[in-house]
Amino acid sequence: MNVNGQRHDRIAAVTYGSETGNSLEYAEEAGRILERLHFQTIVQPLDALEPTNPRKLSLSRFNFVIVIVSTTGQGDLPANARSFWRKLLRKKLPPDHLQDVNFATFGLGDSSYPQFNWAIRKLHKRLLQLGACELHSRGEADEQHEEGSDASWVPWIASLRQQVLVRYPLDEGIEPIPPGVLLQPKWLLSSNHNQPPSDLEPLSGENHGTQPEVKVQSIDGDAVAGWGPGVPVNNPGSDHHSLVIQLEDNRRLTPSDHWQDVRHFRFSCASLVDYAPGDVLTLMPENADIDVDQFLERMDWTRQADQTICFEPTSNVLETDFYPRPLVTVNHQCSRLTLRKLLKYHLDIRAVPRRSFFSMVTHFTNDEMHKERLLEFTDPQYIDELFDYTTRPRRSILEVLQEFHSIMIPWQWAANVLPELRGRQFSIASGGSMKHLGESLTNFELLVAIVKYKTVIKTVREGVCTRYLAGLPHGATIEATLQKGGLNIQRREATRPVILVGPGTGLAPMRSLIWERFQWHLSIPDIALGETVLFYGCRNQAADFFYREEWEFLKEKMPLRVFAAFSRDQKAKVYVQDLLRQQAKHVYELLHSRRGLVYVCGSSGMMPKAVRTALVDVFRSCGDMGESLAEGYLQTMEKEGRYKQEVSNAPKYL
């Protein structure tokens, strides 16, 4: 039996765990590949699937399952995969529980973390323990690779595609849908509710009025209404706390002539919410009006821009469990959805385009030279050229469309071609008594570097979110979510010494923890608060030694020592790892003799590895240990939860 070109006996699931959206993008690409192999495919977060209850959307209902997961925190699964993982860990599950499940796994990780790709490794292992059958060997990507995660993803997904064709061959006379054929999307934008927009050709932009809301069946079979203008949907399994916060302070900390604009932001929330050091505030940005106007004009969407639109399904077969939700989660600001609002609040027109974007837009140009060049960017053998054209110079979707001027995307396809605008995560910098204002307000403080720099092609780039934040006036409100961080700091650690390593804006969670420890000291005066030692790094003492006055105040109130490395204040550059070696005896005493803890925060890349190497050197020199024994001691600290790292490569993307 066929429905929309897909056989009902070929059913696959692509499921993901994602914090920032990277795993979701790969999952959507995998879903499109399987659709071209005539599989009826769903793409859902892991928590939408059920590993133990066959009456729900269980793994066993599919021919096979692809699992794509990023690693967060200290080797943890993302928030929208943790409920699934907890169910999978139930001790009562027999070893043959998943014997009917075929699977393949792919992990997204960062090799600057000691727990590189731990999430996918332990998930893969658990699936095998429960009897699931491995369809293809596990793939692992490394963000630190010079070509990014695509360097591992492209060959892995190509190999998996071949394996799927071998394991699930097509019937005689049936061929895979070629890349030159545009796949039918599940949803399109429409201003005409009476005629579902099912035509695959570029559509006209005329306004045809409105119609009643579309009602469909949800993934889990429960009826959901409201797939009309404004589609408020949250991913299942999310443990985020949604908030509306108000800006109270937007203050530049660095001098106006300094190379980097670093701000201290303070927000208030009209309700009491608790949080801990290491927790994260995710802020929802908006695209600049000038960018939205340029995009509308470039695509010739201006006439349609302010007309009411909605999402409509392209198929009449909505009674299946497998029909997905619309691609974009529309917030309360868009109770009357328009194309302009969609571009401003929900679609990332300044994102660096992925291969899937180029694959899609080839269908919307009649210029053969442009089409040939666009297709080259979709070819795995030209992955280097794609990286040099997009990732290295941070070239945006808007810029690509301006260069390939023949591309004309029908407005109805906007949400299918453009990626969703996602929130940006910032570690909270406030703690202790700073967390609440009186008995009814919560206070959030952030330390944010405003992203603005020149690329290798001498073009100025600005981060979508930090550009938006920098221009916020006092009293402005913004949507945010509060999320538990990966440091898992406990009050029972108060008596133990801690070493904090936080260069640059990595100082934010360290400031939160220092104030938290000070509050513990005040609230439990009888305890002997453990020593806190901060290793901070920046370029210049005069320009970016943040919160210096606070450290001087706190030194008089609690056992606190601060060592700062100013890398540009002398001929020989000095970094935090150098200071760790200079203070080797004291560091060794705190960590080995007094069993202290280490927290490392900041940018990923060389810094975390350099800090780790410095600590191994400390153990070797002060503990009379060999290389393997010193490395083993650090690994023991990790297993005991005494060495934790929370780093990110986010600044270039914010």
Secondary structure as the mmCIF struct_conf table of DSSP 4:
data_model
#
loop_
_struct_conf.conf_type_id
_struct_conf.id
_struct_conf.beg_label_comp_id
_struct_conf.beg_label_asym_id
_struct_conf.beg_label_seq_id
_struct_conf.end_label_comp_id
_struct_conf.end_label_asym_id
_struct_conf.end_label_seq_id
STRN STRN1 ASN A 2 VAL A 3
TURN_TY1_P TURN_TY1_P1 ASN A 4 GLY A 5
STRN STRN2 GLN A 6 GLY A 17
BEND BEND1 GLU A 19 GLY A 21
HELX_RH_AL_P HELX_RH_AL_P1 ASN A 22 GLU A 35
TURN_TY1_P TURN_TY1_P2 ARG A 36 HIS A 38
STRN STRN3 PHE A 39 PRO A 45
HELX_RH_3T_P HELX_RH_3T_P1 LEU A 46 ALA A 48
BEND BEND2 LEU A 49 LEU A 49
STRN STRN4 GLU A 50 GLU A 50
BEND BEND3 PRO A 51 THR A 52
TURN_TY1_P TURN_TY1_P3 PRO A 54 ARG A 55
BEND BEND4 LYS A 56 LEU A 57
STRN STRN5 SER A 58 SER A 58
HELX_RH_3T_P HELX_RH_3T_P2 LEU A 59 ARG A 61
BEND BEND5 PHE A 62 ASN A 63
STRN STRN6 PHE A 64 SER A 70
STRN STRN7 THR A 72 THR A 72
TURN_TY1_P TURN_TY1_P4 GLY A 73 GLY A 75
STRN STRN8 ASP A 76 ASP A 76
HELX_LH_PP_P HELX_LH_PP_P1 LEU A 77 PRO A 78
HELX_RH_3T_P HELX_RH_3T_P3 ALA A 79 ALA A 81
HELX_RH_AL_P HELX_RH_AL_P2 ARG A 82 LEU A 88
TURN_TY1_P TURN_TY1_P5 LEU A 89 LEU A 89
TURN_TY1_P TURN_TY1_P6 LYS A 91 LYS A 92
TURN_TY1_P TURN_TY1_P7 PRO A 95 ASP A 100
STRN STRN9 ASN A 102 GLY A 109
TURN_TY1_P TURN_TY1_P8 SER A 111 SER A 112
BEND BEND6 TYR A 113 TYR A 113
TURN_TY1_P TURN_TY1_P9 PRO A 114 ASN A 117
HELX_RH_AL_P HELX_RH_AL_P3 TRP A 118 GLN A 129
TURN_TY1_P TURN_TY1_P10 LEU A 130 GLY A 131
STRN STRN10 CYS A 133 GLU A 134
BEND BEND7 LEU A 135 HIS A 136
STRN STRN11 GLY A 139 ASP A 142
TURN_TY1_P TURN_TY1_P11 GLU A 143 GLN A 144
BEND BEND8 HIS A 145 HIS A 145
TURN_TY1_P TURN_TY1_P12 GLU A 146 SER A 149
HELX_RH_AL_P HELX_RH_AL_P4 ASP A 150 ARG A 167
BEND BEND9 TYR A 168 TYR A 168
HELX_LH_PP_P HELX_LH_PP_P2 PRO A 169 ASP A 171
TURN_TY1_P TURN_TY1_P13 GLU A 172 GLY A 173
HELX_LH_PP_P HELX_LH_PP_P3 PRO A 176 PRO A 178
TURN_TY1_P TURN_TY1_P14 PRO A 179 GLY A 180
BEND BEND10 VAL A 181 VAL A 181
HELX_LH_PP_P HELX_LH_PP_P4 LEU A 182 PRO A 185
BEND BEND11 LYS A 186 LYS A 186
STRN STRN12 TRP A 187 SER A 190
BEND BEND12 SER A 191 SER A 191
TURN_TY1_P TURN_TY1_P15 HIS A 193 ASN A 194
BEND BEND13 GLN A 195 GLN A 195
BEND BEND14 GLU A 201 GLU A 201
HELX_LH_PP_P HELX_LH_PP_P5 PRO A 202 SER A 204
HELX_LH_PP_P HELX_LH_PP_P6 PRO A 212 VAL A 214
STRN STRN13 LYS A 215 GLN A 217
TURN_TY1_P TURN_TY1_P16 ILE A 219 ASP A 220
BEND BEND15 GLY A 221 GLY A 221
STRN STRN14 ALA A 223 ALA A 225
BEND BEND16 GLY A 228 GLY A 230
TURN_TY1_P TURN_TY1_P17 PRO A 236 GLY A 237
STRN STRN15 HIS A 241 ARG A 252
BEND BEND17 THR A 254 THR A 254
TURN_TY1_P TURN_TY1_P18 SER A 256 ASP A 257
BEND BEND18 HIS A 258 GLN A 260
STRN STRN16 VAL A 262 CYS A 269
BEND BEND19 ALA A 270 SER A 271
TURN_TY1_P TURN_TY1_P19 PRO A 277 GLY A 278
STRN STRN17 VAL A 280 LEU A 283
HELX_RH_AL_P HELX_RH_AL_P5 ASP A 289 MET A 299
TURN_TY1_P TURN_TY1_P20 ASP A 300 ASP A 300
HELX_RH_3T_P HELX_RH_3T_P4 THR A 302 GLN A 304
TURN_TY1_P TURN_TY1_P21 ALA A 305 ASP A 306
BEND BEND20 GLN A 307 GLN A 307
STRN STRN18 THR A 308 THR A 308
STRN STRN19 CYS A 310 PRO A 313
BEND BEND21 THR A 314 THR A 314
BEND BEND22 ASN A 316 ASN A 316
BEND BEND23 THR A 320 THR A 320
TURN_TY1_P TURN_TY1_P22 ASP A 321 PHE A 322
HELX_LH_PP_P HELX_LH_PP_P7 TYR A 323 PRO A 326
BEND BEND24 LEU A 327 VAL A 328
HELX_RH_3T_P HELX_RH_3T_P5 HIS A 332 CYS A 334
BEND BEND25 SER A 335 ARG A 336
STRN STRN20 THR A 338 THR A 338
HELX_RH_AL_P HELX_RH_AL_P6 LEU A 339 TYR A 345
TURN_TY1_P TURN_TY1_P23 HIS A 346 HIS A 346
STRN STRN21 LEU A 347 LEU A 347
TURN_TY1_P TURN_TY1_P24 ILE A 349 ARG A 350
BEND BEND26 ALA A 351 ALA A 351
HELX_LH_PP_P HELX_LH_PP_P8 VAL A 352 ARG A 354
HELX_RH_AL_P HELX_RH_AL_P7 ARG A 355 VAL A 361
HELX_RH_3T_P HELX_RH_3T_P6 THR A 362 PHE A 364
HELX_RH_AL_P HELX_RH_AL_P8 GLU A 368 THR A 378
BEND BEND27 ASP A 379 ASP A 379
HELX_RH_3T_P HELX_RH_3T_P7 PRO A 380 TYR A 382
HELX_RH_AL_P HELX_RH_AL_P9 ILE A 383 LEU A 386
HELX_RH_PI_P HELX_RH_PI_P1 PHE A 387 THR A 391
TURN_TY1_P TURN_TY1_P25 ARG A 392 ARG A 394
HELX_RH_AL_P HELX_RH_AL_P10 ILE A 397 GLU A 403
BEND BEND28 PHE A 404 PHE A 404
TURN_TY1_P TURN_TY1_P26 HIS A 405 SER A 406
HELX_RH_3T_P HELX_RH_3T_P8 TRP A 411 TRP A 413
HELX_RH_AL_P HELX_RH_AL_P11 ALA A 414 VAL A 417
BEND BEND29 LEU A 418 LEU A 418
HELX_LH_PP_P HELX_LH_PP_P9 PRO A 419 PRO A 419
STRN STRN22 GLU A 420 GLU A 420
HELX_LH_PP_P HELX_LH_PP_P10 LEU A 421 LEU A 421
STRN STRN23 ARG A 424 SER A 427
STRN STRN24 ILE A 428 ILE A 428
HELX_RH_3T_P HELX_RH_3T_P9 GLY A 432 LYS A 435
STRN STRN25 HIS A 436 LEU A 437
TURN_TY1_P TURN_TY1_P27 GLY A 438 SER A 440
STRN STRN26 LEU A 441 ALA A 449
STRN STRN27 LYS A 452 LYS A 454
TURN_TY1_P TURN_TY1_P28 VAL A 456 ILE A 457
BEND BEND30 LYS A 458 LYS A 458
STRN STRN28 VAL A 460 GLU A 462
HELX_RH_AL_P HELX_RH_AL_P12 VAL A 464 ALA A 470
TURN_TY1_P TURN_TY1_P29 GLY A 471 GLY A 471
HELX_LH_PP_P HELX_LH_PP_P11 LEU A 472 PRO A 473
TURN_TY1_P TURN_TY1_P30 HIS A 474 GLY A 475
STRN STRN29 THR A 477 GLN A 483
BEND BEND31 GLY A 486 LEU A 487
HELX_RH_3T_P HELX_RH_3T_P10 ARG A 491 GLU A 493
TURN_TY1_P TURN_TY1_P31 ALA A 494 THR A 495
BEND BEND32 ARG A 496 ARG A 496
STRN STRN30 VAL A 498 VAL A 501
HELX_RH_3T_P HELX_RH_3T_P11 GLY A 504 GLY A 506
HELX_RH_AL_P HELX_RH_AL_P13 LEU A 507 SER A 523
TURN_TY1_P TURN_TY1_P32 PRO A 525 ASP A 526
BEND BEND33 ILE A 527 ILE A 527
HELX_LH_PP_P HELX_LH_PP_P12 LEU A 529 GLU A 531
STRN STRN31 THR A 532 CYS A 538
BEND BEND34 ARG A 539 ARG A 539
HELX_RH_AL_P HELX_RH_AL_P14 GLN A 541 ASP A 544
TURN_TY1_P TURN_TY1_P33 PHE A 546 TYR A 547
HELX_RH_AL_P HELX_RH_AL_P15 ARG A 548 LYS A 555
TURN_TY1_P TURN_TY1_P34 GLU A 556 LYS A 557
BEND BEND35 MET A 558 PRO A 559
STRN STRN32 LEU A 560 PHE A 566
TURN_TY1_P TURN_TY1_P35 SER A 567 ARG A 568
BEND BEND36 ASP A 569 ALA A 572
HELX_RH_AL_P HELX_RH_AL_P16 VAL A 576 GLN A 582
TURN_TY1_P TURN_TY1_P36 GLN A 583 GLN A 583
HELX_RH_AL_P HELX_RH_AL_P17 ALA A 584 TYR A 588
HELX_RH_PI_P HELX_RH_PI_P2 GLU A 589 SER A 593
BEND BEND37 ARG A 594 ARG A 594
STRN STRN33 LEU A 597 SER A 603
BEND BEND38 SER A 604 GLY A 605
HELX_RH_AL_P HELX_RH_AL_P18 MET A 606 GLY A 623
TURN_TY1_P TURN_TY1_P37 ASP A 624 ASP A 624
HELX_RH_AL_P HELX_RH_AL_P19 GLU A 627 LYS A 639
TURN_TY1_P TURN_TY1_P38 GLU A 640 GLY A 641
STRN STRN34 TYR A 643 SER A 648
HELX_RH_3T_P HELX_RH_3T_P12 ALA A 650 TYR A 653
#
